[in-house]
């Protein structure tokens, strides 16, 4: 189980860094669905990892990060639907 949790943590970190790098180098847009989903999934993986290791401040930050990604995605969807 520990190996799976560690792999999820590393995958989450990689997704967040990839999302940030892609936006920073203008490979994807910050308002794109891909960027928001990379942030949400990466943060979810990190929440699982940090809760397992009882790193609750980091888990809290990632829960907020997920919330931001979901709200941003919903707003983007509303703008494109209108």
Biopython code that builds the backbone (N, CA, C, O; Angstrom):
import numpy as np
from Bio.PDB.StructureBuilder import StructureBuilder

atoms = [
    (1, "UNK", "N", (0.818, -1.194, 0.000)),
    (1, "UNK", "CA", (0.000, 0.000, 0.000)),
    (1, "UNK", "C", (0.869, 1.268, 0.000)),
    (1, "UNK", "O", (0.563, 2.233, -0.701)),
    (2, "UNK", "N", (1.925, 1.259, 0.770)),
    (2, "UNK", "CA", (2.812, 2.419, 0.858)),
    (2, "UNK", "C", (3.364, 2.780, -0.523)),
    (2, "UNK", "O", (3.462, 3.960, -0.862)),
    (3, "UNK", "N", (3.722, 1.781, -1.313)),
    (3, "UNK", "CA", (4.252, 2.033, -2.651)),
    (3, "UNK", "C", (3.215, 2.738, -3.527)),
    (3, "UNK", "O", (3.550, 3.671, -4.257)),
    (4, "UNK", "N", (1.976, 2.300, -3.458)),
    (4, "UNK", "CA", (0.905, 2.928, -4.247)),
    (4, "UNK", "C", (0.716, 4.381, -3.818)),
    (4, "UNK", "O", (0.573, 5.262, -4.665)),
    (5, "UNK", "N", (0.716, 4.634, -2.521)),
    (5, "UNK", "CA", (0.563, 5.995, -1.997)),
    (5, "UNK", "C", (1.726, 6.873, -2.452)),
    (5, "UNK", "O", (1.525, 8.018, -2.856)),
    (6, "UNK", "N", (2.934, 6.336, -2.385)),
    (6, "UNK", "CA", (4.109, 7.087, -2.849)),
    (6, "UNK", "C", (4.028, 7.382, -4.345)),
    (6, "UNK", "O", (4.339, 8.491, -4.780)),
    (7, "UNK", "N", (3.615, 6.402, -5.122)),
    (7, "UNK", "CA", (3.485, 6.622, -6.567)),
    (7, "UNK", "C", (2.419, 7.669, -6.884)),
    (7, "UNK", "O", (2.601, 8.488, -7.785)),
    (8, "UNK", "N", (1.308, 7.646, -6.143)),
    (8, "UNK", "CA", (0.288, 8.669, -6.336)),
    (8, "UNK", "C", (0.836, 10.062, -6.000)),
    (8, "UNK", "O", (0.553, 11.033, -6.702)),
    (9, "UNK", "N", (1.609, 10.149, -4.937)),
    (9, "UNK", "CA", (2.211, 11.423, -4.565)),
    (9, "UNK", "C", (3.134, 11.950, -5.651)),
    (9, "UNK", "O", (3.070, 13.124, -6.016)),
    (10, "UNK", "N", (3.984, 11.087, -6.161)),
    (10, "UNK", "CA", (4.902, 11.512, -7.231)),
    (10, "UNK", "C", (4.150, 11.857, -8.508)),
    (10, "UNK", "O", (4.502, 12.815, -9.197)),
    (11, "UNK", "N", (3.117, 11.084, -8.827)),
    (11, "UNK", "CA", (2.319, 11.376, -10.025)),
    (11, "UNK", "C", (1.602, 12.719, -9.866)),
    (11, "UNK", "O", (1.521, 13.496, -10.817)),
    (12, "UNK", "N", (1.087, 12.989, -8.672)),
    (12, "UNK", "CA", (0.438, 14.265, -8.409)),
    (12, "UNK", "C", (1.394, 15.426, -8.546)),
    (12, "UNK", "O", (1.065, 16.446, -9.151)),
    (13, "UNK", "N", (2.581, 15.270, -7.981)),
    (13, "UNK", "CA", (3.594, 16.330, -8.099)),
    (13, "UNK", "C", (3.960, 16.554, -9.566)),
    (13, "UNK", "O", (4.089, 17.695, -10.009)),
    (14, "UNK", "N", (4.126, 15.473, -10.309)),
    (14, "UNK", "CA", (4.480, 15.585, -11.730)),
    (14, "UNK", "C", (3.379, 16.284, -12.524)),
    (14, "UNK", "O", (3.662, 17.108, -13.394)),
    (15, "UNK", "N", (2.114, 15.951, -12.220)),
    (15, "UNK", "CA", (1.000, 16.592, -12.928)),
    (15, "UNK", "C", (0.945, 18.090, -12.645)),
    (15, "UNK", "O", (0.756, 18.889, -13.562)),
    (16, "UNK", "N", (1.108, 18.472, -11.385)),
    (16, "UNK", "CA", (1.083, 19.899, -11.050)),
    (16, "UNK", "C", (2.234, 20.642, -11.706)),
    (16, "UNK", "O", (2.047, 21.737, -12.236)),
    (17, "UNK", "N", (3.413, 20.061, -11.673)),
    (17, "UNK", "CA", (4.569, 20.709, -12.300)),
    (17, "UNK", "C", (4.413, 20.780, -13.811)),
    (17, "UNK", "O", (4.774, 21.782, -14.430)),
    (18, "UNK", "N", (3.876, 19.721, -14.407)),
    (18, "UNK", "CA", (3.653, 19.718, -15.856)),
    (18, "UNK", "C", (2.633, 20.788, -16.239)),
    (18, "UNK", "O", (2.818, 21.502, -17.224)),
    (19, "UNK", "N", (1.559, 20.897, -15.459)),
    (19, "UNK", "CA", (0.544, 21.913, -15.735)),
    (19, "UNK", "C", (1.152, 23.309, -15.655)),
    (19, "UNK", "O", (0.926, 24.139, -16.536)),
    (20, "UNK", "N", (1.908, 23.565, -14.619)),
    (20, "UNK", "CA", (2.540, 24.871, -14.450)),
    (20, "UNK", "C", (3.529, 25.154, -15.580)),
    (20, "UNK", "O", (3.560, 26.259, -16.121)),
    (21, "UNK", "N", (4.329, 24.162, -15.930)),
    (21, "UNK", "CA", (5.293, 24.321, -17.017)),
    (21, "UNK", "C", (4.610, 24.584, -18.349)),
    (21, "UNK", "O", (5.049, 25.437, -19.120)),
    (22, "UNK", "N", (3.548, 23.860, -18.617)),
    (22, "UNK", "CA", (2.833, 24.045, -19.886)),
    (22, "UNK", "C", (2.230, 25.441, -19.998)),
    (22, "UNK", "O", (2.266, 26.054, -21.066)),
    (23, "UNK", "N", (1.680, 25.940, -18.904)),
    (23, "UNK", "CA", (1.127, 27.295, -18.936)),
    (23, "UNK", "C", (2.253, 28.317, -19.030)),
    (23, "UNK", "O", (2.152, 29.286, -19.783)),
    (24, "UNK", "N", (3.306, 28.110, -18.282)),
    (24, "UNK", "CA", (4.426, 29.063, -18.274)),
    (24, "UNK", "C", (5.083, 29.185, -19.640)),
    (24, "UNK", "O", (5.523, 30.268, -20.027)),
    (25, "UNK", "N", (5.152, 28.069, -20.375)),
    (25, "UNK", "CA", (5.774, 28.078, -21.701)),
    (25, "UNK", "C", (4.738, 28.150, -22.823)),
    (25, "UNK", "O", (5.045, 27.884, -23.985)),
    (26, "UNK", "N", (3.518, 28.511, -22.460)),
    (26, "UNK", "CA", (2.420, 28.750, -23.392)),
    (26, "UNK", "C", (2.117, 27.558, -24.297)),
    (26, "UNK", "O", (1.814, 27.721, -25.479)),
    (27, "UNK", "N", (2.202, 26.370, -23.727)),
    (27, "UNK", "CA", (1.801, 25.160, -24.462)),
    (27, "UNK", "C", (0.308, 24.910, -24.307)),
    (27, "UNK", "O", (-0.333, 24.357, -25.201)),
    (28, "UNK", "N", (-0.244, 25.320, -23.167)),
    (28, "UNK", "CA", (-1.683, 25.276, -22.940)),
    (28, "UNK", "C", (-2.075, 26.589, -22.265)),
    (28, "UNK", "O", (-1.232, 27.303, -21.723)),
    (29, "UNK", "N", (-3.363, 26.888, -22.310)),
    (29, "UNK", "CA", (-3.856, 28.130, -21.701)),
    (29, "UNK", "C", (-4.308, 27.859, -20.263)),
    (29, "UNK", "O", (-4.759, 26.760, -19.941)),
    (30, "UNK", "N", (-4.181, 28.865, -19.415)),
    (30, "UNK", "CA", (-4.575, 28.728, -18.016)),
    (30, "UNK", "C", (-6.080, 28.522, -17.864)),
    (30, "UNK", "O", (-6.528, 27.998, -16.845)),
    (31, "UNK", "N", (-6.859, 28.923, -18.852)),
    (31, "UNK", "CA", (-8.300, 28.720, -18.763)),
    (31, "UNK", "C", (-8.762, 27.463, -19.511)),
    (31, "UNK", "O", (-9.959, 27.268, -19.720)),
    (32, "UNK", "N", (-7.820, 26.620, -19.907)),
    (32, "UNK", "CA", (-8.188, 25.399, -20.622)),
    (32, "UNK", "C", (-8.658, 24.304, -19.658)),
    (32, "UNK", "O", (-8.267, 24.265, -18.492)),
    (33, "UNK", "N", (-9.495, 23.433, -20.178)),
    (33, "UNK", "CA", (-9.968, 22.289, -19.390)),
    (33, "UNK", "C", (-8.801, 21.402, -18.980)),
    (33, "UNK", "O", (-8.749, 20.918, -17.850)),
    (34, "UNK", "N", (-7.882, 21.194, -19.886)),
    (34, "UNK", "CA", (-6.734, 20.325, -19.596)),
    (34, "UNK", "C", (-5.950, 20.840, -18.395)),
    (34, "UNK", "O", (-5.597, 20.072, -17.500)),
    (35, "UNK", "N", (-5.681, 22.131, -18.380)),
    (35, "UNK", "CA", (-4.928, 22.713, -17.267)),
    (35, "UNK", "C", (-5.668, 22.528, -15.946)),
    (35, "UNK", "O", (-5.064, 22.143, -14.945)),
    (36, "UNK", "N", (-6.968, 22.800, -15.940)),
    (36, "UNK", "CA", (-7.735, 22.669, -14.703)),
    (36, "UNK", "C", (-7.824, 21.214, -14.237)),
    (36, "UNK", "O", (-7.737, 20.938, -13.041)),
    (37, "UNK", "N", (-7.995, 20.288, -15.179)),
    (37, "UNK", "CA", (-8.055, 18.876, -14.789)),
    (37, "UNK", "C", (-6.697, 18.375, -14.304)),
    (37, "UNK", "O", (-6.636, 17.577, -13.369)),
    (38, "UNK", "N", (-5.610, 18.828, -14.924)),
    (38, "UNK", "CA", (-4.276, 18.443, -14.436)),
    (38, "UNK", "C", (-4.075, 18.922, -13.006)),
    (38, "UNK", "O", (-3.528, 18.195, -12.176)),
    (39, "UNK", "N", (-4.516, 20.143, -12.717)),
    (39, "UNK", "CA", (-4.415, 20.673, -11.361)),
    (39, "UNK", "C", (-5.279, 19.887, -10.385)),
    (39, "UNK", "O", (-4.824, 19.534, -9.297)),
    (40, "UNK", "N", (-6.507, 19.614, -10.761)),
    (40, "UNK", "CA", (-7.423, 18.912, -9.859)),
    (40, "UNK", "C", (-6.947, 17.488, -9.569)),
    (40, "UNK", "O", (-6.919, 17.065, -8.413)),
    (41, "UNK", "N", (-6.578, 16.762, -10.598)),
    (41, "UNK", "CA", (-6.145, 15.365, -10.408)),
    (41, "UNK", "C", (-4.802, 15.314, -9.671)),
    (41, "UNK", "O", (-4.615, 14.497, -8.770)),
    (42, "UNK", "N", (-3.876, 16.185, -10.057)),
    (42, "UNK", "CA", (-2.589, 16.230, -9.364)),
    (42, "UNK", "C", (-2.757, 16.518, -7.887)),
    (42, "UNK", "O", (-2.121, 15.881, -7.048)),
    (43, "UNK", "N", (-3.615, 17.479, -7.566)),
    (43, "UNK", "CA", (-3.865, 17.818, -6.167)),
    (43, "UNK", "C", (-4.579, 16.693, -5.432)),
    (43, "UNK", "O", (-4.281, 16.430, -4.267)),
    (44, "UNK", "N", (-5.515, 16.027, -6.095)),
    (44, "UNK", "CA", (-6.189, 14.880, -5.472)),
    (44, "UNK", "C", (-5.182, 13.807, -5.092)),
    (44, "UNK", "O", (-5.224, 13.274, -3.983)),
    (45, "UNK", "N", (-4.283, 13.491, -6.006)),
    (45, "UNK", "CA", (-3.250, 12.493, -5.708)),
    (45, "UNK", "C", (-2.392, 12.924, -4.529)),
    (45, "UNK", "O", (-2.029, 12.105, -3.684)),
    (46, "UNK", "N", (-2.068, 14.214, -4.474)),
    (46, "UNK", "CA", (-1.263, 14.707, -3.359)),
    (46, "UNK", "C", (-2.049, 14.704, -2.051)),
    (46, "UNK", "O", (-1.464, 14.484, -0.990)),
    (47, "UNK", "N", (-3.343, 14.941, -2.098)),
    (47, "UNK", "CA", (-4.166, 14.855, -0.888)),
    (47, "UNK", "C", (-4.112, 13.429, -0.335)),
    (47, "UNK", "O", (-3.928, 13.232, 0.866)),
    (48, "UNK", "N", (-4.272, 12.457, -1.198)),
    (48, "UNK", "CA", (-4.219, 11.056, -0.759)),
    (48, "UNK", "C", (-2.879, 10.773, -0.092)),
    (48, "UNK", "O", (-2.820, 10.159, 0.974)),
    (49, "UNK", "N", (-1.816, 11.224, -0.726)),
    (49, "UNK", "CA", (-0.469, 11.004, -0.192)),
    (49, "UNK", "C", (-0.266, 11.710, 1.143)),
    (49, "UNK", "O", (0.233, 11.107, 2.093)),
    (50, "UNK", "N", (-0.649, 12.981, 1.222)),
    (50, "UNK", "CA", (-0.381, 13.740, 2.444)),
    (50, "UNK", "C", (-1.264, 13.315, 3.608)),
    (50, "UNK", "O", (-0.818, 13.348, 4.755)),
    (51, "UNK", "N", (-2.495, 12.920, 3.347)),
    (51, "UNK", "CA", (-3.339, 12.408, 4.428)),
    (51, "UNK", "C", (-2.763, 11.093, 4.955)),
    (51, "UNK", "O", (-2.725, 10.870, 6.165)),
    (52, "UNK", "N", (-2.322, 10.241, 4.062)),
    (52, "UNK", "CA", (-1.714, 8.974, 4.476)),
    (52, "UNK", "C", (-0.529, 9.216, 5.420)),
    (52, "UNK", "O", (-0.342, 8.489, 6.396)),
    (53, "UNK", "N", (0.257, 10.234, 5.117)),
    (53, "UNK", "CA", (1.434, 10.548, 5.938)),
    (53, "UNK", "C", (1.137, 11.579, 7.029)),
    (53, "UNK", "O", (2.056, 12.087, 7.672)),
    (54, "UNK", "N", (-0.138, 11.886, 7.234)),
    (54, "UNK", "CA", (-0.574, 12.815, 8.283)),
    (54, "UNK", "C", (0.028, 14.209, 8.121)),
    (54, "UNK", "O", (0.297, 14.889, 9.111)),
    (55, "UNK", "N", (0.235, 14.626, 6.897)),
    (55, "UNK", "CA", (0.733, 15.976, 6.599)),
    (55, "UNK", "C", (-0.470, 16.855, 6.273)),
    (55, "UNK", "O", (-0.688, 17.244, 5.126)),
    (56, "UNK", "N", (-1.237, 17.151, 7.306)),
    (56, "UNK", "CA", (-2.521, 17.811, 7.119)),
    (56, "UNK", "C", (-2.440, 19.235, 6.564)),
    (56, "UNK", "O", (-3.324, 19.620, 5.798)),
    (57, "UNK", "N", (-1.436, 20.030, 6.906)),
    (57, "UNK", "CA", (-1.364, 21.350, 6.269)),
    (57, "UNK", "C", (-1.219, 21.241, 4.746)),
    (57, "UNK", "O", (-1.840, 22.007, 4.008)),
    (58, "UNK", "N", (-0.419, 20.312, 4.284)),
    (58, "UNK", "CA", (-0.272, 20.112, 2.837)),
    (58, "UNK", "C", (-1.556, 19.574, 2.224)),
    (58, "UNK", "O", (-1.925, 19.951, 1.112)),
    (59, "UNK", "N", (-2.228, 18.699, 2.943)),
    (59, "UNK", "CA", (-3.513, 18.181, 2.453)),
    (59, "UNK", "C", (-4.516, 19.321, 2.312)),
    (59, "UNK", "O", (-5.245, 19.389, 1.323)),
    (60, "UNK", "N", (-4.554, 20.211, 3.294)),
    (60, "UNK", "CA", (-5.463, 21.354, 3.245)),
    (60, "UNK", "C", (-5.186, 22.229, 2.022)),
    (60, "UNK", "O", (-6.112, 22.610, 1.306)),
    (61, "UNK", "N", (-3.920, 22.544, 1.785)),
    (61, "UNK", "CA", (-3.552, 23.370, 0.626)),
    (61, "UNK", "C", (-4.028, 22.709, -0.664)),
    (61, "UNK", "O", (-4.541, 23.385, -1.556)),
    (62, "UNK", "N", (-3.864, 21.417, -0.764)),
    (62, "UNK", "CA", (-4.268, 20.716, -1.987)),
    (62, "UNK", "C", (-5.776, 20.605, -2.127)),
    (62, "UNK", "O", (-6.289, 20.579, -3.246)),
    (63, "UNK", "N", (-6.492, 20.541, -1.019)),
    (63, "UNK", "CA", (-7.956, 20.557, -1.096)),
    (63, "UNK", "C", (-8.423, 21.909, -1.626)),
    (63, "UNK", "O", (-9.334, 21.972, -2.452)),
    (64, "UNK", "N", (-7.805, 22.984, -1.156)),
    (64, "UNK", "CA", (-8.132, 24.319, -1.676)),
    (64, "UNK", "C", (-7.777, 24.393, -3.159)),
    (64, "UNK", "O", (-8.534, 24.957, -3.949)),
    (65, "UNK", "N", (-6.631, 23.828, -3.543)),
    (65, "UNK", "CA", (-6.193, 23.827, -4.939)),
    (65, "UNK", "C", (-7.213, 23.100, -5.834)),
    (65, "UNK", "O", (-7.527, 23.562, -6.930)),
    (66, "UNK", "N", (-7.714, 21.975, -5.356)),
    (66, "UNK", "CA", (-8.736, 21.227, -6.099)),
    (66, "UNK", "C", (-9.990, 22.087, -6.264)),
    (66, "UNK", "O", (-10.570, 22.159, -7.347)),
    (67, "UNK", "N", (-10.392, 22.726, -5.187)),
    (67, "UNK", "CA", (-11.594, 23.562, -5.219)),
    (67, "UNK", "C", (-11.441, 24.686, -6.239)),
    (67, "UNK", "O", (-12.358, 24.959, -7.014)),
    (68, "UNK", "N", (-10.291, 25.328, -6.233)),
    (68, "UNK", "CA", (-10.036, 26.397, -7.205)),
    (68, "UNK", "C", (-10.124, 25.856, -8.630)),
    (68, "UNK", "O", (-10.738, 26.481, -9.495)),
    (69, "UNK", "N", (-9.518, 24.707, -8.875)),
    (69, "UNK", "CA", (-9.526, 24.119, -10.217)),
    (69, "UNK", "C", (-10.945, 23.778, -10.668)),
    (69, "UNK", "O", (-11.303, 24.014, -11.822)),
    (70, "UNK", "N", (-11.743, 23.232, -9.773)),
    (70, "UNK", "CA", (-13.112, 22.851, -10.134)),
    (70, "UNK", "C", (-13.973, 24.087, -10.400)),
    (70, "UNK", "O", (-14.730, 24.125, -11.370)),
    (71, "UNK", "N", (-13.853, 25.088, -9.540)),
    (71, "UNK", "CA", (-14.627, 26.315, -9.736)),
    (71, "UNK", "C", (-14.200, 27.017, -11.023)),
    (71, "UNK", "O", (-15.048, 27.484, -11.783)),
    (72, "UNK", "N", (-12.903, 27.093, -11.270)),
    (72, "UNK", "CA", (-12.409, 27.728, -12.496)),
    (72, "UNK", "C", (-12.910, 26.983, -13.725)),
    (72, "UNK", "O", (-13.298, 27.606, -14.713)),
    (73, "UNK", "N", (-12.904, 25.671, -13.673)),
    (73, "UNK", "CA", (-13.396, 24.865, -14.797)),
    (73, "UNK", "C", (-14.877, 25.106, -15.025)),
    (73, "UNK", "O", (-15.316, 25.241, -16.167)),
    (74, "UNK", "N", (-15.647, 25.162, -13.953)),
    (74, "UNK", "CA", (-17.091, 25.395, -14.076)),
    (74, "UNK", "C", (-17.364, 26.771, -14.678)),
    (74, "UNK", "O", (-18.249, 26.911, -15.522)),
    (75, "UNK", "N", (-16.622, 27.774, -14.257)),
    (75, "UNK", "CA", (-16.812, 29.113, -14.818)),
    (75, "UNK", "C", (-16.434, 29.169, -16.282)),
    (75, "UNK", "O", (-17.109, 29.823, -17.078)),
    (76, "UNK", "N", (-15.362, 28.491, -16.641)),
    (76, "UNK", "CA", (-14.954, 28.442, -18.038)),
    (76, "UNK", "C", (-16.030, 27.759, -18.879)),
    (76, "UNK", "O", (-16.346, 28.212, -19.979)),
    (77, "UNK", "N", (-16.583, 26.684, -18.365)),
    (77, "UNK", "CA", (-17.632, 25.965, -19.070)),
    (77, "UNK", "C", (-18.858, 26.841, -19.267)),
    (77, "UNK", "O", (-19.470, 26.827, -20.335)),
    (78, "UNK", "N", (-19.220, 27.609, -18.233)),
    (78, "UNK", "CA", (-20.367, 28.514, -18.343)),
    (78, "UNK", "C", (-20.144, 29.588, -19.406)),
    (78, "UNK", "O", (-21.060, 29.914, -20.161)),
    (79, "UNK", "N", (-18.925, 30.140, -19.465)),
    (79, "UNK", "CA", (-18.630, 31.180, -20.458)),
    (79, "UNK", "C", (-18.693, 30.635, -21.873)),
    (79, "UNK", "O", (-19.172, 31.312, -22.783)),
    (80, "UNK", "N", (-18.206, 29.406, -22.063)),
    (80, "UNK", "CA", (-18.196, 28.851, -23.419)),
    (80, "UNK", "C", (-19.588, 28.377, -23.834)),
    (80, "UNK", "O", (-19.886, 28.298, -25.026)),
    (81, "UNK", "N", (-20.443, 28.061, -22.856)),
    (81, "UNK", "CA", (-21.800, 27.631, -23.178)),
    (81, "UNK", "C", (-22.689, 28.812, -23.524)),
    (81, "UNK", "O", (-23.684, 28.652, -24.232)),
    (82, "UNK", "N", (-22.349, 29.977, -23.041)),
    (82, "UNK", "CA", (-23.199, 31.167, -23.271)),
    (82, "UNK", "C", (-22.998, 31.767, -24.636)),
    (82, "UNK", "O", (-23.638, 32.763, -24.972)),
]
sb = StructureBuilder()
sb.init_structure("model")
sb.init_model(0)
sb.init_chain("A")
sb.init_seg("    ")
for serial, (resi, resn, name, xyz) in enumerate(atoms, 1):
    if name == "N":
        sb.init_residue(resn, " ", resi, " ")
    sb.init_atom(name, np.array(xyz, "f"), 0.0, 1.0, " ", f" {name:<3s}", serial, name[0])
structure = sb.get_structure()
